[in-house]
Amino acid sequence: MLRRTFGTIVPVLVAGCVFVACEAGDGAADRLIVPGERLGPVRLQATRAEVRRLLGEPDGTWVVPNDSGVELDLWGPPGSPHLVVYYRDDRAVQIHATDPAYETADGFSTRSTIDAIRARFAPLQVFVNPYEENTAYYDATGQGIAFVVTYAEDVATGKLLGTTAAVFVHLPGTEVLIY
């Protein structure tokens, strides 16, 4: 169920969900990822109103249709880097970005390899996304950070190659939300 959109409506597939997106929001200059705390200027547990004061009105809003009580706001155009904030009871419980400009203090972002992620954030729980083929979530649950990796077969070698597609920040001790 879509609650509100702005501008030209274009469907976008992100982590198995169809969103409605329009022109990119202005965003903010802060691009630091702090696991379990914040992604850029958006802090976990911030209210939706606080997030919108920071980032402006979202390009799209979506309500997860599974009685989870989760709603999402999306900033960014289709096919381009974007930021999504997940709310439960009007509080940010998860944030994800696909823009490689967002990175941790030690440089982890969507440019990071799965081997580097495994070495830095172990132990990781691995969740296969039931909504997207060839997509897995590598979740450092205790640290409050997860990475979405998409896999494709290298036709020359037949090996699976992973590409980090998104970085998620969530509350430590909780699993990444997959929709």
N, C-alpha and C positions, 0 to 999 in steps of 0.2 A: 504494500500500500504506500503510495507516494503522497507525502503531505504537502510539499511545496517545492516549486522549481522556479528558476529565473532564466530569462532569455530563451534561446533556441533549445529545444529538448533533444538530447541525443543519448541513447542508452549506452552504458559503459559496464563492462564485466570486470569486477574486481573481487578477487578471492571468492569466486562462485556466486556473487550477488550482482544483480543488475541494478545500477544506480541511474539517476538522471543527472547529467552534468551540463554545465554551460561554460561561459567564459571563466578563465582562471581568476581566483581571488588574488589580492595583493600579497597575502602571506606576510611573513616577518623575516627579518634578517637573521634571527637566532636559529641556527641549524644544528645545535648540539643535541645529541641523544644521550640521555642519562637513564640507563636501565632501571626499571622499577619506579621512575620518578617523572620523566618528561621526554617529549620529543619536540625539539625546537622550543618555542615559547609556551606550548601547551602542556600543562601539568596534569597528571592523573588526579582525579577527584575534583578538578575544577568544574564549575557549573557550566551548563551550555551557554548561558548568558556571558560568563567570563570568557569562554573560548571565542564566542562571536565578537566580543569587544576587541580581542587580540587579532583575529583573522578576518573580521568582516563577515557578512552574510555568506553562507555556504553556496556552492554552485548546485548542490543537490542534497536532498534529505531523504532518508529511507527508514522504514520501520521493518525490523526483522519479523516475518510472519510465522513465528513458531512459539509464541507465548513466552519467549525468553525475557521480554521487557527491554530488549536492546534496540536502540535507535542509532542511526549513523548520520553524520554530516560529512559531506565530501567537498573538498576544495581542489580544483584542477580540471583541465579539459581532457576529453577523451584522447587516448593514445599518448598522453604526455604525463610527466611526473605529477603525482597527486598526494594529498594528505587526507586521511579519513580519521574521524574521531568517533568512538563508540561510546554511547551513554547508557547507563542504567540508573533509573531514578534521578534523572537530570544531572548525573555526575559522570565525568569522563573516566571510563574503566579500561580503555585501551585506545591506542593511537597507532596508526601505521602510515608510513611514507614510502613511496617508490623513488623519490628524488635522491640521487646519489650525493647531493650536497648535504643531506642530513647524515651526520656521522658521530660516533662516540669519541670521547677524548683521545682514545688510542687508535682512531681511524677506521673503525668498522662501519660499513655502510652497504648499500646494494652493490658496490664494487668488490666486496669481500668474497673470497672463495669459500666453498664449503669446508675445505680442509683447515683453513685459517679459523673459521667460525668454530669448528669442532675443537681445535686446540685451545682457543681462548675461552670458550663458554661452557666447557664440559662441567658437569654432565648435561647432556641434552636429551630431551624426550623428542621422539620423531612421530609426527602425526601425518598420515596420508590424507589429503583433502578429498573427501568423498564427492565433492561437487566439481572438481577440476582434475582431469586426467594429467598424469605426469607432474603433479605438484605435491610437495611435502613441506611441512612446517617443522623447523628445528627450534625447539623451545627450551631455553634455559629458565625453567619455571621459577626456581629459587631466586634468580637474579632479575626477573621481570623483563626479559627481552626474548624475541623470537625472530627468526629469519624465514622467509618463504623462498623456497628454491624450486625452480621449474627445470624439468629434465627433458632433454632431447637426445636422440641417437645421432652420434657422429657417423655419417654414412661411410666415411673412409675406413674407420676402425671398428664400427659396430658397438662402441662403448657409449654409455650414457654420460652426457655432459650436463653438469648442473650450473644454472645461472641464478644468482640471488636477485629476486624480483622485488622484495619489500622487506622492510624492517618494522617490527611491532614492538611497542613498549606496553607492558601490562603490569598489573599489581603483582608484586613478588608473592610466590606461593600459590598463584592461580594459573591455570593453563590458558594458553592463547585461545581466544574465541575464533572459531572457524565458521564462516557462513558462505 
